[in-house]
Amino acid sequence: MSKKINVGIVGTGIYLPKQIMTAKEISDATGGVWSEDAVRNKLGINQKYIPGPGPEDGTQEMGALAAIDCLKNTGVDPKDIDVILCIGEEWKEYPLTTSAVYIQGRIGADNAWGIDVQNRCCTCVSAMEIARDMLIADDTINTIMVVGGYRNGDFIDYKDNNVSMMYNLGAGGGAIILKKNYNKNLLLASHIIADGSLARTAGVEIGGIAHPFTKENLEEGKKSLRLMDPVKMKDRLNEVSMPNWYKCIDKSFEKAGLPKKIDYLAVLHMKKSGHLGMLKDLGVSEDQTIYLSDYGHVGQIDQILSLHLALKAGKVKNGSVVCMIAAGIGYVWSANVIKWGEI
């Protein structure tokens, strides 16, 4: 049965806050340890979107606004959505509320049920694979929305040079709709690798069960997204990160039954040298991707944002082979393969 079923991407939606933080403002926040030039040319950040003070820039609400944009862009009736897989972050308006259910109510997807899934910045690619498997396996599910918001940059202490790799963290929301037997824009395959030895090398250190908030650590805790074991994390990543990424890409193409030829790479934001090095290794030109230097790293929303921008720019068209890649602290690497256009 599964061989006769295909899963296609109907379309995307994006929400970005109105407020930005410039390279100079990031430099100033580090106390000048990172110059504006270094922020631009080494970290690869011209500017990034950050949340404003209003309620519309809450994590759950940004996901809902992206969902509304996606519905507008695709013409999909929210009542036709069967499942909402929310990829929004755990840092949200109200802890222990379910973001997928909030979005379900907010957009009027009355016939859908929803669940929150978490894989940090890998969540979008992981959730798309979950959605594909659900659509193939369950006869009662025909349409799934993968959606969420992100603003983990709230936790960054710019005086902590250990987290310079996360100075790019921005804010925004993204949504993507997948449909059974859509017969175009097919999500063909994915591959995901995890390394549990790095599970607690990075994260928000203060405010959980292990290190609860106290009167003394309250202000520190608000900015405690940090490397909890920087030596172990950096040494291990230097050893395995790129090989794991390339293995995910190779395995995805192998599962898809396609030769490894990427027409568009939907890649998360990373430092400029890493980005250019990856393009070189994969034989992909700078014109075959979009470097998110004017957006920052919007966590797991990057892949949706990249595809959304590429479609607008005409970089993805009928026949294009799209590869989404992601990595999340914890540590997880992933890739998928999408064949754009009609079957």
N, C-alpha and C positions, 0 to 999 in steps of 0.2 A: 504493500500500500504506500509506504513512504516514498518509493521511487517515483510515483505518479504525482506526488504533491510538491508544489513549489511555494516558496515564501518570498514575497516581494515587498519592496519599500514603496509606500504610497507617497510619502513626502515628509517634510521637516518643518519645525517651528522654532523660533529663537526669541528669547527676551534678554535684553541687556540694560543694565541700569543707566541712568543719565550721567552719573558722576564718574570721573576718571581720576587716576593717579598717574602723574607723568614720571618719566625717568628721573627728572631733577628732584621731584618730590620723594621718590624712593631713595635717591642719593642723600638728600637732606635727612631722611628718617634714619639712615645708617650712621648719621653724624659725620658724613663725608668719608667714611671708611671705603665705601664704594663710590667712585666718581660718577657723574652723569654719563660720561663717555663709556665707562666700564659697564654701567647698567644697560646702556644701549647696545654696545658692540660685543660684550662678553656674555651677559645674561640674555641679551636679545629682547629687551623690553623698551619700546618707545613710550608706551602708555598701557594701562590696564584698567578695566572697568571694576569699580568698587561700589558696594551698596550705599545708597543714600539713607537718610534717616527715616524715610517713610515706610509704612507697612508693606508697600508693594515690592520692596526688596528683601522681604523675608524669604527663606529658602523654599518653603512650601508654596508661597504665593508666586515666586518667580517661576517655579515649575508650572503652576496653573496658567500663568500668563503665556508661557511658551506653548502650552497645550492649546490654548485659545488661538494663538498664532498658527499653529499646525493645522487646526481644524479649518481655519479661514483659508490657508494656503492649499489644502487638499480637497475641500468641499465634503469631507467625511462628516456624517451625522454622528454626534457624540453617542446617540442611543444605539449605534451599530458597533460600538466598541465593547468587546467581551471581557477583556482583562486590561488592567493598568499595572505595569511593572514600573514602580517608582525608583529611580536611580538618584534621587535627591539625597543630600548628605544628612548625617545624624544631627549636625548642628542646625537647628531649625527653631521656629517660633515657640513651640511647646514640646519639651521632651516627652517621650512615651505616647505621642500621638502618631497615627499612621498617615504618612504623607500621601500615599496612593489613594487613600479613602478621602482625604481632604480634596485632592484634585478631582476625584470622581464626582463629588458633590458640587464642586465649584464650576465644573464644565457641563454638568447635566448628563453625565454618562450613566444614566439610571440603570442600565442593564449590565453594567460591568461590575466585576469584583476586582480588588486590587491588593497588592502586597509590596512592601518595601524590600529591596535587595541591596546588598552592600558589598563592594569590592574596591572601595576607594576610587582612585582615578581610572581603574579598570572596569568600573561598573557598567558603563554603556555597552562596551563590546560583550561583556559577560551576559548582560540582560538581553541583548539582541540574540545571543545564542540560546538562552533559555526560551525566549519568545519563539524562535524558529522551531525548537524541539516541541514546544507545547502545541504550536499550530499543526505540526505534522502528526503528533500523537493523539490529539483530542478532536474528535469529529464535531464537538459542540463549540469549538473555538475557531473563529474566522478572522477576527481583527484584534490586534494588540497594540496598545500605545506604550512606548518606553519613554519616560519623561522624568524630569527632575530639575532641582535648583541647586546652586552651589555658592557658598561664600566663606570657605574655610580660611581665607586670607585674614579674617577677623582675628585669628589666633596668632598671627605672626609678630614676633618681636624683632624689629629691624636692627636692633643692636646686637642680636645673636648671629654672629657670622657663620655659625655652623649650619644655619638654615637658609643661607643665601640661595640654595637651589629652589627654595620656596618663596623667594621674594616676588616671584611672578604670579602668585595666587590671586585670582580675580574673582569676579562674581557674575552670575547670569543663570539663565535657564534654557533648557533645550527639550525638544520632543520629536519623536520619530514614530511613524505608524507603519506597522507591518501587517500584511494581509495574505491569507491563504489563497493559493492559486491565482495570484494577481497577474501572473504571466509576463511580468517585466520587472526590471530593477531587482534582480534576484539575489538574496543573501544565500550564497552557495555553501559556505563552510567557515568554521572558526577553529582556533586552537588556543588553549589557555594553559599556562604553567604557573605553579605557585611554589614558593620557598618559605616554608613555615619557620625556618631557623631565624628569619628576619621579622617575625610577627610583631615583636615589641621593641624594635630598634628605633621606630619613629611613631609619633602620635601625640595627642594632647595629654601631657603628663599629670596635670593637676585638675581635679574636679570629678574624678571617678571614684570607684570603690577603693582602689589601691591607695590613692592619695587624695582624699576628700578635701573640699574647700574648708578652710578655717579662717578666722578673723585675720590671721597673720599672712596667709598666702593668697588672699582673694584677688588682689590686683595682679600679682605675678601669674596666677592661674588663668587669668583672662587672656594672656599672651604666651601660653605654654605649649603650643604646637612646636615640637622640637625633636632633634635627634637624641634619643635616650641612650643609644649606644653607637655614637658616631664612627668610632674606629671599626667596629665589627661590620656596620652597615656599609661603609664606604669600601672596605677591603673586599667584602663579599660581592658587592655590586660591580666593582672593577673586574672581578673574576667571571661573573656569570651573566651580567645584565644584557650585554649585546648578543652573546651567543643564544641566550634564551629568547630574546626578541626575534632573532633571525630564524630560530627553530620554529617559533609560532607562525611566522610568515611562510616558511617552507612547508610546514605541515598543513596549513590552511589551503595553500594551492594544491598540495597533493590530494587532500580530501575533496577539493572542488573539481579535481580532474582537469586542471588547466596548467599550461606551462607558466612558469613564474615570470610574468611580464606585467608590470604595474603601470597603468596609464595615469592614475591619480592616487597619491598617498595622503590619506586623512590622518595626520599625525598630531599628537598632543604637542603643546609648546614645551620646549626645552632650551638649554643654552645654545647659542648660535653654533659653536664648534661641533657639538653633538649632533645637531640637526644636519649640518652640512656633511659631516662624516657619515651619517646614516644614508643620506641621499647618494653619496659617492659609492658606498658599499652596495646599495641596491640598484645602482644604475638609473637613478631617477633624477631628472633635471629640476632646478628650482621652479621652473614654470609648471611642473607636474604636481605641485603641492602649494599650500598657502602657509607661510610662516606667520604664526599668530602674534607677531611682535606689537601689533596695535590693539590686542585684546587681552594679552596675558594668558595664563593657564587657568581656564575655568573648569578645572578638575575633569570629571568624567563627561562634561558637556563638550569638550574640545572636538571630539569626533563628529558630533552632530553639527557643531558650528562650522567645522572645516568643510563638511559635505554641503551644508547650506550655502556657504560662501562660494564654493566651487561651482555649484549649479547656477548661481546667479552670474558668475564670471564666465560661464561657458567652458570651464575646464573639464567638466564631466558631461558627456553627451552619449547618444546612442552608441553602444558597443564598447564604452569605456570599462576597463577593469579597475575597480576601486579596491584599495586595501586600507582598512582602518587598523591602526595600531595604538596600543595603550599600555601603560604600566601604572601600578598603584603601590603605595607603601604597604608593606605587610609580609611578603612582597609578591606581586602578581604581574605577569606579562601576558599580553594577548594580541591576537590579530584575527582579522576576518577577510573574506573575499566576496566582493559584490560585482555582479555583471550588470551594468546599467543598460537600460533600453529594453525593447521588446525581445522575447525569446527568439 
